Amino acid sequence: MTTQTTIDTQSDERKRSQVGTSSGWVRTLTTISFWRENPELALAAITLVALLNGWIGGAVTGLLPGWAVTIFALIAFAAGGYTGMIDAIADARKRELNIDFLMLAAALGAAAIGNWEEGALLLFLFTLSGALEEFAMDRTRKAIEGLVELRPETAHLRRGDALVEVPVEELRIGDVVMVRPGERLPVDGAVVGGSSTVDQSPVTGESVPVYKEAGNEVFSGTINGSGALEIRVTKLASESTLSKIIQLVEEAQQEAAPTQRLIDRFSQPYTLIVIAATLLAILIPWLFVNEPFSDTLYRAMTLLVVASPCALIISTPASILSAIAAAARGGVLFKGGVYLEKSANLDIIAFDKTGTLTHGRPILTDLKPLNDYSREDVLRIAAGAESLSEHPIARAILNAAREANLTIEEPQEFRAVAGHGLQAIYDRGDHNEIIYIGNDKLFMNEKIDLSPAIRMIGQQLQKKGKTAMLVVRRSTVEDTLGDNVDWEVVGYLAVADTLRENAAETIAALKKLGIKRMAMLTGDNHNVADAIARQVGLADADVYAELLPEEKVVIVQRLVREGQVGMIGDGVNDAPALATAHVGIAMGAAGTDVALETADVVLMSDELNKLPFMLDLSRRAERIVRQNLIFSIGVILTLVTLTIVVPIFVPGFVMPLPLGVVGHEGSTLIVVSNGLRLLAMRAK
């Protein structure tokens, strides 16, 4: 028993040893991978180690011989200056001078006057700053690259009764794929089998999963819930909504904002001015002032460092890219930094009504039975008559009947009367029964004399902005004297396009954000337009009704002359008006190619409250860009003043080069960190 225990103990010790060895290898490989992925950080670390060894071993303790200190100095300069030298050479070939050249010149100048430690410190902080800037920008890029990871690499393709796993690139339009519970959808398509809730937040930014069943559209990269779905492919992988989002954001990141373009335009002349000022700072004291050349060169090198516009140049892209990434994650796509800046200045918002402020599809709102009919009778008769129609109003009535679990009887014949209504004919054996549903014009044609009381009910519904329809029943009995016609009024029903749930909240939020003026544009009649305006909180806004698409453009042109206009619409029939506004905003554009192509900003979901988020984000981005510009310019002016101006009035004052280096590189890190704050913004 003792022997067995000893063997077990030795075995456990060997296992622990093997585990420890394995963990050690893992840590080593992880460390190697980290430095390989962050080469600038590795160079900064080498620079720091060489600097400390050379400085402590030479100037502080004197333990190292001169040749060893020189080797450490060369290592520090080689590692710290490598990246800057590569970039400076590349720019020199294009006959340009950049900040890298300024830093290298300052470091070499410090070494030339015997201050190699300060030159090495400059290169260390410059390389470290570049590494941290790259790390910060990488966080922004990864926020977008995360979209790419949403796209599955394979899909389960149905072939007969079997499922075959294939790369998504091999899928063709019309293929049917199976998506199991919890899996990401590999393609854009339409559900042909099964039902489930789908988390669409990666594409549209919607916070609540959406129920999907046969006939519903779905998007690549969204997450299936607890049910299995069969999806027919409607777009190739390269043409999916997710692919287009990724492409749009990549293009947006590459397109510089106006502020950035202005800075880029003056960066080259500014660099030449700094070089010229540095040369003058060397020549003037050398020619006209009795000062040691080493002091003159030291001051000139300090000027070269503190006047370099690192923070100024990085301040804008750090903020703009962070804002674009945060917006994309929240379901808002800016097509470039220019539109982010323009959005910050909007003071007029023009809304399309149908599909933007409203759902764009009618629902049944009123049932008014007449004579001895009940509400169920009116709905059952109307739903049966409408059962063969494809009109949106028919779908609204049928949906209401199905929700009420009513039995629907299809007619034997059906005839739509354009602009007036419909007739549905039922064969009752000894006679026909005809159901009429429509407006006054339909019954005028049929020569039905409606009483003023009945007409007044319809007029009251219409004044509320609803589409009122009268249901009439007619029986025909054939006898020797001819047709015996019996007319009977069943009742009124009304449908209306309803407001989006958060439309009124959105209008209130926009007013709180300081939008001075709002307008609503619609092709509907004035009664409908006024009713919607009152419900949504736009009673005091400019309401334009009965507009053709070209008339919407005229209205937007007029608004553009009066302020900075953002026009929000569905991105299809509103495309001309979107293009006319300063910023065109497409609403609910997931899967809508036209909206993705025509608008300047795209709200991927049908959630109207993305609009205040978009404006708030753009304004915060503008404030942070302004803060960064003021701060970076202020630091440059302060450091230059301490380097050149103060010594004139305070003889003997010398701006320490290390302090200038810390001020210069520190300001760069501060503006980058300030810009990255935008990544934390979320849509409410």
ZAMARGU-4260 file (C-alpha; in steps of 0.2 Angstrom, whole numbers, plus 5000, padded with zeros to 4 digits):
<rodrens>
0) 5000/5000/5000 | 5014/5012/5004 | 5023/5007/4988 | 5008/5011/4978 | 5006/5028/4987
5) 5024/5032/4983 | 5022/5028/4965 | 5006/5038/4964 | 5015/5053/4972 | 5029/5052/4960
10) 5017/5051/4945 | 5008/5066/4951 | 5024/5076/4953 | 5029/5071/4935 | 5012/5077/4929
15) 5013/5093/4938 | 5031/5095/4931 | 5025/5092/4913 | 5010/5104/4915 | 5022/5117/4922
20) 5034/5114/4907 | 5019/5115/4895 | 5013/5131/4903 | 5030/5139/4902 | 5031/5135/4883
25) 5014/5143/4881 | 5019/5159/4890 | 5035/5160/4880 | 5026/5158/4863 | 5013/5170/4869
30) 5027/5183/4873 | 5035/5180/4856 | 5019/5182/4847 | 5015/5199/4857 | 5032/5207/4852
35) 5030/5200/4834 | 5013/5209/4833 | 5019/5225/4841 | 5036/5228/4832 | 5037/5246/4837
40) 5034/5242/4855 | 5048/5230/4854 | 5060/5243/4847 | 5055/5255/4860 | 5059/5242/4874
45) 5076/5239/4866 | 5079/5257/4865 | 5075/5259/4884 | 5085/5245/4889 | 5101/5251/4879
50) 5098/5269/4886 | 5097/5264/4904 | 5112/5252/4903 | 5123/5265/4894 | 5117/5279/4905
55) 5119/5270/4922 | 5134/5261/4917 | 5143/5277/4910 | 5137/5293/4917 | 5130/5288/4934
60) 5142/5274/4940 | 5156/5274/4928 | 5157/5255/4928 | 5157/5253/4909 | 5171/5258/4898
65) 5169/5271/4885 | 5167/5258/4870 | 5153/5249/4879 | 5144/5265/4882 | 5146/5269/4864
70) 5139/5252/4859 | 5124/5254/4870 | 5121/5272/4862 | 5122/5265/4845 | 5110/5251/4849
75) 5098/5264/4857 | 5099/5275/4841 | 5097/5261/4829 | 5082/5253/4838 | 5074/5270/4842
80) 5077/5278/4825 | 5073/5263/4814 | 5055/5266/4810 | 5057/5285/4808 | 5072/5282/4796
85) 5061/5270/4785 | 5047/5283/4784 | 5059/5298/4782 | 5067/5289/4767 | 5051/5284/4759
90) 5045/5302/4760 | 5062/5309/4754 | 5060/5299/4739 | 5043/5308/4736 | 5053/5325/4739
95) 5044/5327/4755 | 5050/5330/4773 | 5040/5324/4788 | 5040/5324/4807 | 5051/5308/4807
100) 5065/5318/4799 | 5063/5332/4812 | 5064/5319/4826 | 5080/5310/4818 | 5088/5327/4816
105) 5085/5332/4834 | 5091/5316/4841 | 5107/5316/4830 | 5110/5335/4835 | 5109/5330/4853
110) 5122/5316/4851 | 5133/5328/4841 | 5134/5340/4856 | 5138/5326/4868 | 5120/5323/4875
115) 5117/5306/4867 | 5106/5301/4882 | 5094/5315/4878 | 5094/5310/4860 | 5090/5292/4864
120) 5077/5297/4876 | 5069/5307/4862 | 5069/5292/4851 | 5063/5281/4864 | 5048/5292/4868
125) 5045/5295/4849 | 5045/5276/4845 | 5034/5272/4861 | 5022/5286/4856 | 5021/5279/4838
130) 5018/5261/4845 | 5004/5268/4857 | 4996/5278/4843 | 4996/5262/4832 | 4989/5252/4847
135) 4975/5265/4848 | 4971/5266/4830 | 4971/5247/4830 | 4957/5247/4843 | 4947/5258/4831
140) 4951/5246/4816 | 4946/5231/4826 | 4930/5238/4830 | 4926/5237/4812 | 4936/5221/4808
145) 4924/5213/4821 | 4911/5214/4807 | 4921/5203/4796 | 4922/5190/4810 | 4903/5190/4811
150) 4903/5182/4793 | 4904/5163/4795 | 4916/5154/4783 | 4905/5139/4780 | 4887/5135/4778
155) 4876/5119/4779 | 4869/5118/4761 | 4854/5107/4758 | 4856/5094/4744 | 4841/5083/4743
160) 4839/5076/4761 | 4857/5078/4765 | 4866/5093/4773 | 4883/5097/4766 | 4896/5109/4774
165) 4903/5121/4760 | 4912/5138/4760 | 4900/5152/4759 | 4909/5159/4743 | 4902/5143/4734
170) 4884/5147/4738 | 4873/5153/4723 | 4857/5162/4723 | 4843/5150/4725 | 4852/5138/4736
175) 4844/5133/4753 | 4855/5132/4768 | 4851/5126/4786 | 4855/5137/4801 | 4854/5128/4818
180) 4850/5136/4834 | 4863/5148/4840 | 4873/5149/4824 | 4877/5165/4814 | 4868/5166/4797
185) 4880/5164/4783 | 4870/5173/4769 | 4857/5186/4765 | 4841/5177/4761 | 4823/5173/4764
190) 4816/5161/4776 | 4808/5146/4768 | 4806/5134/4783 | 4805/5135/4802 | 4804/5150/4813
195) 4815/5158/4826 | 4820/5174/4834 | 4836/5182/4826 | 4847/5194/4835 | 4850/5207/4821
200) 4860/5219/4832 | 4877/5216/4823 | 4870/5223/4807 | 4855/5234/4811 | 4859/5239/4829
205) 4842/5234/4835 | 4842/5229/4853 | 4828/5217/4853 | 4829/5200/4843 | 4816/5200/4829
210) 4804/5185/4825 | 4807/5177/4808 | 4796/5165/4799 | 4793/5159/4781 | 4794/5174/4769
215) 4804/5186/4781 | 4821/5193/4775 | 4837/5189/4785 | 4855/5195/4785 | 4872/5188/4785
220) 4881/5189/4802 | 4865/5190/4812 | 4863/5177/4826 | 4849/5163/4826 | 4839/5160/4842
225) 4832/5144/4848 | 4824/5138/4832 | 4831/5130/4816 | 4829/5140/4800 | 4830/5135/4782
230) 4835/5150/4771 | 4835/5153/4752 | 4850/5163/4746 | 4845/5179/4738 | 4863/5187/4738
235) 4880/5181/4735 | 4892/5182/4750 | 4902/5196/4741 | 4886/5206/4739 | 4878/5204/4756
240) 4872/5218/4767 | 4886/5214/4779 | 4899/5214/4765 | 4893/5231/4759 | 4893/5238/4777
245) 4911/5233/4779 | 4916/5241/4762 | 4907/5257/4766 | 4916/5259/4783 | 4933/5255/4776
250) 4930/5268/4763 | 4924/5280/4776 | 4940/5278/4786 | 4950/5281/4771 | 4941/5298/4766
255) 4948/5312/4776 | 4937/5325/4785 | 4938/5343/4780 | 4948/5347/4795 | 4960/5333/4792
260) 4962/5338/4774 | 4966/5356/4780 | 4979/5349/4792 | 4987/5338/4779 | 4988/5352/4766
265) 4998/5363/4778 | 5009/5349/4786 | 5022/5350/4773 | 5024/5369/4772 | 5024/5369/4792
270) 5038/5356/4792 | 5049/5367/4781 | 5045/5382/4792 | 5051/5372/4807 | 5067/5367/4798
275) 5070/5385/4793 | 5067/5391/4810 | 5079/5379/4817 | 5093/5384/4805 | 5090/5402/4810
280) 5091/5397/4828 | 5108/5390/4825 | 5114/5404/4813 | 5109/5420/4822 | 5117/5416/4839
285) 5132/5409/4830 | 5134/5425/4819 | 5128/5439/4831 | 5129/5432/4849 | 5144/5427/4859
290) 5137/5410/4864 | 5145/5393/4865 | 5140/5383/4849 | 5135/5368/4860 | 5122/5379/4869
295) 5115/5386/4852 | 5114/5369/4845 | 5105/5362/4860 | 5092/5376/4860 | 5090/5373/4841
300) 5087/5354/4844 | 5075/5358/4857 | 5065/5369/4846 | 5065/5356/4832 | 5057/5344/4844
305) 5044/5355/4853 | 5038/5363/4836 | 5035/5347/4828 | 5016/5345/4825 | 5014/5327/4830
310) 4999/5330/4841 | 4991/5342/4829 | 4992/5329/4814 | 4985/5314/4824 | 4972/5323/4834
315) 4958/5323/4820 | 4960/5306/4813 | 4960/5298/4830 | 4943/5306/4834 | 4935/5304/4817
320) 4939/5286/4815 | 4934/5282/4833 | 4917/5291/4830 | 4914/5281/4813 | 4918/5265/4822
325) 4906/5269/4837 | 4893/5274/4824 | 4894/5258/4814 | 4893/5247/4830 | 4877/5256/4834
330) 4869/5253/4817 | 4874/5270/4809 | 4885/5271/4794 | 4894/5287/4790 | 4901/5287/4772
335) 4915/5298/4777 | 4922/5310/4789 | 4915/5324/4779 | 4897/5318/4783 | 4902/5316/4801
340) 4907/5335/4802 | 4892/5340/4792 | 4880/5331/4803 | 4887/5341/4818 | 4881/5357/4810
345) 4863/5352/4805 | 4850/5364/4812 | 4835/5359/4800 | 4829/5341/4799 | 4816/5336/4785
350) 4807/5320/4787 | 4798/5310/4774 | 4782/5303/4782 | 4778/5286/4775 | 4791/5273/4781
355) 4801/5286/4791 | 4789/5293/4804 | 4776/5279/4801 | 4778/5261/4798 | 4774/5263/4780
360) 4760/5249/4781 | 4742/5252/4786 | 4733/5243/4800 | 4715/5242/4804 | 4711/5256/4817
365) 4692/5257/4817 | 4676/5246/4815 | 4659/5255/4815 | 4645/5243/4813 | 4628/5249/4806
370) 4610/5242/4806 | 4610/5225/4816 | 4628/5220/4812 | 4642/5217/4825 | 4660/5222/4824
375) 4664/5204/4821 | 4652/5204/4806 | 4659/5219/4798 | 4677/5212/4800 | 4672/5194/4794
380) 4663/5200/4779 | 4676/5213/4774 | 4691/5200/4776 | 4682/5188/4765 | 4679/5200/4751
385) 4697/5206/4753 | 4705/5189/4754 | 4710/5188/4735 | 4717/5206/4735 | 4736/5210/4736
390) 4733/5228/4741 | 4741/5234/4757 | 4724/5239/4764 | 4718/5221/4761 | 4732/5214/4771
395) 4728/5225/4785 | 4710/5219/4786 | 4715/5201/4784 | 4728/5202/4798 | 4715/5209/4809
400) 4703/5195/4805 | 4716/5182/4808 | 4721/5189/4825 | 4702/5188/4830 | 4702/5170/4824
405) 4687/5173/4812 | 4683/5161/4798 | 4686/5169/4781 | 4676/5164/4766 | 4684/5167/4749
410) 4673/5174/4735 | 4670/5165/4718 | 4674/5181/4709 | 4684/5197/4713 | 4685/5214/4704
415) 4696/5228/4710 | 4690/5246/4705 | 4705/5257/4704 | 4705/5271/4716 | 4688/5267/4722
420) 4687/5250/4730 | 4682/5232/4726 | 4668/5220/4722 | 4667/5202/4728 | 4654/5190/4722
425) 4648/5174/4731 | 4637/5161/4723 | 4623/5157/4735 | 4614/5145/4723 | 4598/5153/4720
430) 4606/5170/4720 | 4622/5180/4720 | 4628/5190/4735 | 4640/5205/4731 | 4650/5214/4744
435) 4656/5231/4740 | 4670/5239/4750 | 4676/5257/4745 | 4674/5276/4746 | 4660/5287/4741
440) 4666/5287/4723 | 4662/5268/4722 | 4644/5270/4728 | 4641/5285/4717 | 4645/5274/4702
445) 4634/5260/4709 | 4620/5273/4711 | 4618/5269/4730 | 4610/5283/4739 | 4618/5285/4756
450) 4610/5295/4770 | 4619/5311/4776 | 4622/5302/4793 | 4631/5288/4785 | 4642/5299/4775
455) 4646/5310/4791 | 4654/5294/4799 | 4666/5292/4785 | 4670/5311/4784 | 4674/5311/4803
460) 4686/5296/4801 | 4694/5305/4786 | 4697/5321/4796 | 4707/5310/4808 | 4719/5306/4794
465) 4712/5288/4791 | 4706/5280/4775 | 4688/5276/4778 | 4679/5262/4768 | 4660/5258/4768
470) 4655/5239/4767 | 4639/5236/4758 | 4630/5220/4755 | 4619/5217/4740 | 4608/5202/4736
475) 4601/5198/4719 | 4586/5187/4716 | 4581/5182/4699 | 4562/5182/4696 | 4549/5184/4682
480) 4550/5203/4684 | 4569/5204/4682 | 4582/5207/4695 | 4576/5210/4713 | 4590/5220/4721
485) 4592/5221/4740 | 4605/5234/4747 | 4611/5234/4765 | 4624/5244/4773 | 4635/5234/4784
490) 4647/5247/4792 | 4662/5257/4791 | 4680/5251/4793 | 4696/5263/4793 | 4714/5259/4791
495) 4729/5271/4794 | 4748/5271/4793 | 4753/5271/4811 | 4767/5280/4820 | 4783/5271/4824
500) 4784/5268/4843 | 4798/5280/4846 | 4794/5293/4833 | 4787/5306/4846 | 4802/5302/4858
505) 4814/5305/4843 | 4806/5322/4839 | 4807/5327/4857 | 4825/5322/4858 | 4830/5332/4843
510) 4822/5347/4850 | 4832/5344/4866 | 4848/5343/4855 | 4844/5360/4848 | 4837/5357/4831
515) 4829/5374/4827 | 4817/5369/4814 | 4809/5353/4807 | 4798/5349/4792 | 4788/5334/4786
520) 4786/5330/4768 | 4773/5318/4761 | 4763/5313/4746 | 4748/5310/4757 | 4733/5322/4758
525) 4733/5336/4771 | 4721/5328/4783 | 4733/5313/4785 | 4748/5324/4786 | 4741/5336/4799
530) 4735/5321/4809 | 4752/5313/4809 | 4761/5329/4813 | 4750/5332/4828 | 4753/5314/4835
535) 4772/5315/4833 | 4774/5332/4840 | 4777/5342/4824 | 4761/5353/4825 | 4773/5368/4825
540) 4783/5362/4811 | 4782/5365/4792 | 4771/5352/4785 | 4770/5349/4766 | 4757/5337/4759
545) 4752/5330/4742 | 4770/5331/4735 | 4777/5323/4720 | 4795/5317/4721 | 4801/5332/4711
550) 4791/5344/4723 | 4800/5337/4738 | 4816/5342/4730 | 4810/5360/4727 | 4805/5360/4746
555) 4822/5354/4751 | 4831/5366/4740 | 4822/5380/4748 | 4827/5374/4766 | 4845/5372/4760
560) 4845/5391/4757 | 4839/5394/4775 | 4851/5382/4785 | 4861/5366/4786 | 4848/5353/4781
565) 4847/5334/4785 | 4834/5325/4775 | 4829/5308/4781 | 4819/5296/4770 | 4818/5278/4765
570) 4832/5280/4752 | 4822/5274/4737 | 4808/5286/4731 | 4816/5300/4742 | 4833/5298/4733
575) 4833/5315/4724 | 4828/5324/4740 | 4842/5315/4750 | 4854/5320/4737 | 4849/5339/4738
580) 4851/5340/4757 | 4867/5344/4765 | 4866/5327/4773 | 4855/5313/4766 | 4850/5300/4779
585) 4843/5284/4773 | 4830/5276/4786 | 4829/5257/4789 | 4841/5253/4775 | 4847/5235/4780
590) 4846/5226/4763 | 4841/5241/4753 | 4855/5243/4740 | 4848/5260/4733 | 4849/5267/4751
595) 4866/5261/4754 | 4872/5269/4738 | 4862/5286/4738 | 4863/5292/4756 | 4877/5300/4765
600) 4872/5292/4781 | 4863/5276/4783 | 4852/5270/4798 | 4853/5251/4796 | 4837/5247/4806
605) 4820/5254/4807 | 4823/5262/4824 | 4821/5281/4822 | 4830/5284/4838 | 4846/5281/4829
610) 4844/5299/4823 | 4847/5308/4839 | 4862/5296/4842 | 4869/5300/4826 | 4868/5319/4829
615) 4874/5318/4847 | 4889/5307/4841 | 4894/5319/4827 | 4893/5334/4839 | 4904/5326/4852
620) 4916/5321/4838 | 4917/5339/4833 | 4919/5345/4851 | 4933/5333/4854 | 4942/5337/4837
625) 4941/5356/4842 | 4948/5352/4860 | 4962/5342/4852 | 4967/5355/4840 | 4967/5369/4853
630) 4976/5358/4865 | 4990/5353/4853 | 4992/5370/4846 | 4993/5377/4864 | 5006/5365/4869
635) 5017/5369/4854 | 5015/5388/4857 | 5020/5385/4875 | 5035/5374/4872 | 5041/5386/4858
640) 5039/5401/4870 | 5049/5392/4883 | 5063/5387/4871 | 5065/5404/4861 | 5056/5418/4869
645) 5059/5416/4888 | 5078/5415/4886 | 5078/5432/4878 | 5070/5440/4894 | 5078/5428/4907
650) 5096/5426/4903 | 5103/5409/4907 | 5086/5400/4906 | 5088/5384/4895 | 5073/5374/4891
655) 5078/5356/4895 | 5077/5345/4880 | 5070/5330/4890 | 5056/5341/4896 | 5052/5347/4878
660) 5052/5328/4873 | 5040/5324/4887 | 5029/5338/4883 | 5029/5335/4864 | 5025/5316/4865
665) 5014/5317/4880 | 5002/5329/4871 | 5002/5317/4857 | 4996/5303/4868 | 4983/5314/4877
670) 4974/5319/4860 | 4974/5301/4855 | 4966/5295/4871 | 4954/5310/4870 | 4948/5304/4853
675) 4947/5286/4858 | 4934/5291/4871 | 4921/5291/4857 | 4923/5272/4855 | 4913/5271/4871
680) 4898/5279/4865 | 4882/5268/4863 | 4865/5271/4855 | 4852/5272/4869
</rodrens>
